[in-house]
Amino acid sequence: MALFTLVSGSVGVVTLQNPPVNALSAAVRHGIVDMMDKALSEPEVKSVVICGQNGRFCGGADIKEFGKNMTGPPLVPMIHRIESGAKPVVAAIEGIALGGGLELALGCHYRIAHSKARLGLPEVHLGLLPAAGGTQRLPRLIGVPAALELITTGRYVTAAEALRLGMVDEVTDGNTVDAAVKLALSVAGKSLDARRISNYPCPQPPGLDRFFETAMQQVRQSARGAMAPVACVQALRAAASQPYGEGMQREKELMDTLFHSGQARALQYFFFAQRAVGRWSTPSGSRWDSSKPRPVHKAAVVGLGTMGRGITVALAQAGLSVVAVETHEKQLMEARQAVSGMLERGAKRRGVAPAYGKISYSSDLLPVADVDLVIEAVFEDMELKRSIFEQLSEICKPDTFLCTNTSGLDIDRLASHARNPELVVGMHFFAPAHVMKLLEVVYGPRSSPQAVATAMLLGRKMDKVSVAVGNCPGFVGNRMLKPYLEQAFFLLEEGATPELVDQALEEFGFAMGVFRMSDLSGLDVGWRVRKADGLVVAGASTGPSARSRRGFRYSPLGDLLCERGRFGQKTGSGWYRYDKPGGRVAKSDPWLHGFLEQYRADHGLAARRVDQQEVLERCLYALINEGFRILEDGIAAGPEDIDVIYVLGYGWPRHRGGPMFYATTVGLSEVLERLEHHHRAHPDVPGLQPCRLLRKLVASGSPPVHSWREFIKKSRSHL
Ligand SMILES: C[C@H](O)[C@H](C)C(=O)SCCNC(=O)CCNC(=O)[C@H](O)C(C)(C)COP(=O)([O-])OP(=O)([O-])OC[C@H]1O[C@@H](n2cnc3c(N)ncnc32)[C@H](O)[C@@H]1OP(=O)([O-])[O-]
């Protein structure tokens, strides 16, 4: 819908009305066309202002309409009508002008933005490109290099940067609509020839061909198989080398290749999945809309190792007062310096002052007595964490929330060492904690709905995407990682190499394959967990028991490397070798290949050819299968929770939607059939035995992913 009002005697104000973001739904497009017709035809109207209701200009095309038959007036002619009209049109940009919303503004003759507004063309994040003239008008307005960067990254710019780029004509701190009306009054009757962007020549970057070759190379490399960024470069190429009309035709052709693509569906699923996880629920019935969070103004972080430092920075950047505690004086000094550096760099990136004053440091726990919430981030050891929780229970206020950053230890066991177990939840951050968007909020059977709600809201305040998950070993992310890693080890035993496995996973879209990732995070991390689980037998022999644990297949390959001090990048060698300890560039290691051959010989294993398809099936389907078990156990409420965790925390390629969504693109019956195939070949590997929920979904005709939450609720009693 759109509203028309006449103000100051001669300015027609067209207001978009579609809360919460005034998306350009069919109804809104109808409204704009009708109100513009009215404004352009009524003689007393000399100029027009377009604005959005509720202090938001427009969030772009209505993404909810994409999967359906699109009706209503198309955007391109609607915007062309505004641009070619005889009366000046001013866009009053408050809050947001994104995607089709910015394209609408680019069709106007003038743009005024409020100083807090954000502008951008984020279509690439939805697997699309700006298809309402954005790829043709923006480069004509701000130049090809700047337009290319904004459109291929989809990043938002502040009003200040938009002014610097020439994207807007004015920025105001006051009432934007009033300022726009004032401008509209001042330009009424003036010629618009120089204000119609589509008539502008597109400035050519020097060495046009070279420029676009380089751009395409860089975009292909960072896209890792995503189609939309590549199409964006092609559309901008057309803008730089063809007349506007032909460029628009090219933009349409490219959009047609993207709009119905699997990648676009995956990325739009992921857009809504990130919003769905905020509507959390637990098997015990606690829910996001019935659990009232308690405000957290002052927090404490106990343990200032790598994670503790990142969490401290994220809290301070979110505006909280933080007490940062580290009992080792030397570590406290180093942490203080590191935190200051991180604050400074973060502040520079965001154009704000560093929040040094928000943090106070202490070498003992006493100063945490008055905080609202504590996040414990000490070394991953149950005994150490138990003593910290007991001390905190003595020192803290009775209603202080006690949270732990453990990446897999039993939350409820820790809660039993707290005075008020109901105030204990896990807040599992991902390294680097001040950068990674994901937060697993882990509730135990005794965690109160208010504790979960408070941690979820605090995560959002720290600009994280919080996902509520149940308590079990490894929670969701690390629990699914176990069968994924296990299969990778087994494939090495059967003849694969780390290079082959990693290449398959990286071509699938992961930033790093499983073995390069292990070298980065440190092989000793997994080794410690396997030791704690009683799986490691030092100096494993060559007999059959060496490759079996509790009756199931086990590969000691990772343990054997750790026993040789090969922890990965930090020691200069792991699955790959590096120039020096801490080196980042992985190189094939002849020693490792020799070691694998000897290992196979020692265990009577015959190497065979392993192809990329098998790598994907064994590693990804085992991970997905564990995802179904997690849904069956109620540890995650829905597939969106798992997919958001894997994309934001474990590098699953976003343009594949996440593990559970990906299973639907392959086809659940295909995933089931392949798991059965591999389980027949490896009956001693429970990770390959298809989960009952998967069988049930296939038996029910593989219902669409968005219906699984209800399906699981209904069938939980039978599972
Ligand atoms: C032709 C043209 O070239 C092409 C093809 C396009 O234009 S493609 C479209 C391009 N536009 C975008 O990519 C912008 C996407 N939106 C955002 O980035 C953010 O939403 C936001 C605008 C910065 C607000 O953030 P927020 O944190 O304040 O609230 P929220 O929770 O995110 O959103 C609040 C509610 O609004 C819903 N919503 C937001 N944007 C929407 C949109 N464009 N269409 C439909 N619904 C939308 C969202 O699902 C949520 O719903 P619910 O969960 O409550 O039911």
The ligand as a Tripos MOL2 file, in Angstrom:
@<TRIPOS>MOLECULE
LIG
   55    57     1     0     0
SMALL
NO_CHARGES

@<TRIPOS>ATOM
      1 C1         14.6040   -6.2950   -7.4860 C.3       1 LIG1
      2 C2         15.6140   -6.1760   -6.4180 C.3       1 LIG1
      3 O1         16.7970   -5.8870   -7.0610 O.3       1 LIG1
      4 C3         15.8570   -7.3970   -5.6070 C.3       1 LIG1
      5 C4         15.3540   -8.6100   -6.1740 C.3       1 LIG1
      6 C5         15.5960   -7.1570   -4.1530 C.2       1 LIG1
      7 O2         15.2340   -6.1180   -3.7330 O.2       1 LIG1
      8 S1         15.8790   -8.4930   -3.1270 S.3       1 LIG1
      9 C6         15.6450   -7.8520   -1.4930 C.3       1 LIG1
     10 C7         16.8190   -7.0470   -1.0730 C.3       1 LIG1
     11 N1         16.6590   -6.6440    0.3060 N.am      1 LIG1
     12 C8         17.3140   -7.2530    1.2870 C.2       1 LIG1
     13 O3         18.0820   -8.1650    1.0670 O.2       1 LIG1
     14 C9         17.0870   -6.7540    2.6960 C.3       1 LIG1
     15 C10        16.7800   -7.9000    3.5820 C.3       1 LIG1
     16 N2         16.4230   -7.4750    4.9350 N.am      1 LIG1
     17 C11        17.3820   -7.1320    5.8220 C.2       1 LIG1
     18 O4         18.5670   -7.0920    5.5610 O.2       1 LIG1
     19 C12        16.9090   -6.8290    7.2160 C.3       1 LIG1
     20 O5         15.7090   -7.4740    7.4050 O.3       1 LIG1
     21 C13        16.7270   -5.3270    7.4740 C.3       1 LIG1
     22 C14        15.8880   -4.7140    6.4480 C.3       1 LIG1
     23 C15        18.0900   -4.6840    7.5480 C.3       1 LIG1
     24 C16        16.0160   -5.1730    8.8710 C.3       1 LIG1
     25 O6         16.7500   -5.8940    9.8140 O.3       1 LIG1
     26 P1         16.1600   -6.0720   11.3200 P.3       1 LIG1
     27 O7         17.1930   -6.8410   12.0560 O.co2     1 LIG1
     28 O8         15.7180   -4.8030   11.8230 O.co2     1 LIG1
     29 O9         14.8370   -6.9540   11.1650 O.3       1 LIG1
     30 P2         14.6760   -8.4020   10.5810 P.3       1 LIG1
     31 O10        14.3430   -9.3570   11.6560 O.co2     1 LIG1
     32 O11        15.8010   -8.7340    9.7050 O.co2     1 LIG1
     33 O12        13.3670   -8.1930    9.6510 O.3       1 LIG1
     34 C17        12.1180   -7.9300   10.2380 C.3       1 LIG1
     35 C18        11.0850   -8.7350    9.5050 C.3       1 LIG1
     36 O13        11.0090   -8.2410    8.1580 O.3       1 LIG1
     37 C19        11.1870   -9.2870    7.2350 C.3       1 LIG1
     38 N3         11.8800   -8.7430    6.0550 N.ar      1 LIG1
     39 C20        12.9840   -7.9990    6.0350 C.ar      1 LIG1
     40 N4         13.3170   -7.6590    4.7690 N.ar      1 LIG1
     41 C21        12.3820   -8.2060    3.9650 C.ar      1 LIG1
     42 C22        12.1620   -8.2150    2.5570 C.ar      1 LIG1
     43 N5         12.9640   -7.5810    1.7070 N.pl3     1 LIG1
     44 N6         11.0960   -8.9020    2.0850 N.ar      1 LIG1
     45 C23        10.2630   -9.5480    2.9350 C.ar      1 LIG1
     46 N7         10.4180   -9.5790    4.2950 N.ar      1 LIG1
     47 C24        11.4580   -8.9160    4.7880 C.ar      1 LIG1
     48 C25        12.0320  -10.3120    8.0050 C.3       1 LIG1
     49 O14        11.9000  -11.5890    7.4730 O.3       1 LIG1
     50 C26        11.4380  -10.2120    9.4000 C.3       1 LIG1
     51 O15        10.2540  -10.9410    9.3840 O.3       1 LIG1
     52 P3          9.8620  -11.8040   10.5940 P.3       1 LIG1
     53 O16        10.9790  -12.7200   10.8990 O.co2     1 LIG1
     54 O17         9.6210  -10.8470   11.7360 O.co2     1 LIG1
     55 O18         8.6140  -12.5300   10.1640 O.co2     1 LIG1
@<TRIPOS>BOND
     1     1     2 1
     2     2     3 1
     3     2     4 1
     4     4     5 1
     5     4     6 1
     6     6     7 2
     7     6     8 1
     8     8     9 1
     9     9    10 1
    10    10    11 1
    11    11    12 1
    12    12    13 2
    13    12    14 1
    14    14    15 1
    15    15    16 1
    16    16    17 1
    17    17    18 2
    18    17    19 1
    19    19    20 1
    20    19    21 1
    21    21    22 1
    22    21    23 1
    23    21    24 1
    24    24    25 1
    25    25    26 1
    26    26    27 2
    27    26    28 1
    28    26    29 1
    29    29    30 1
    30    30    31 2
    31    30    32 1
    32    30    33 1
    33    33    34 1
    34    34    35 1
    35    35    36 1
    36    35    50 1
    37    36    37 1
    38    37    38 1
    39    37    48 1
    40    38    39 ar
    41    38    47 ar
    42    39    40 ar
    43    40    41 ar
    44    41    42 ar
    45    41    47 ar
    46    42    43 1
    47    42    44 ar
    48    44    45 ar
    49    45    46 ar
    50    46    47 ar
    51    48    49 1
    52    48    50 1
    53    50    51 1
    54    51    52 1
    55    52    53 2
    56    52    54 1
    57    52    55 1
@<TRIPOS>SUBSTRUCTURE
     1 LIG1         1 GROUP 0 **** ****
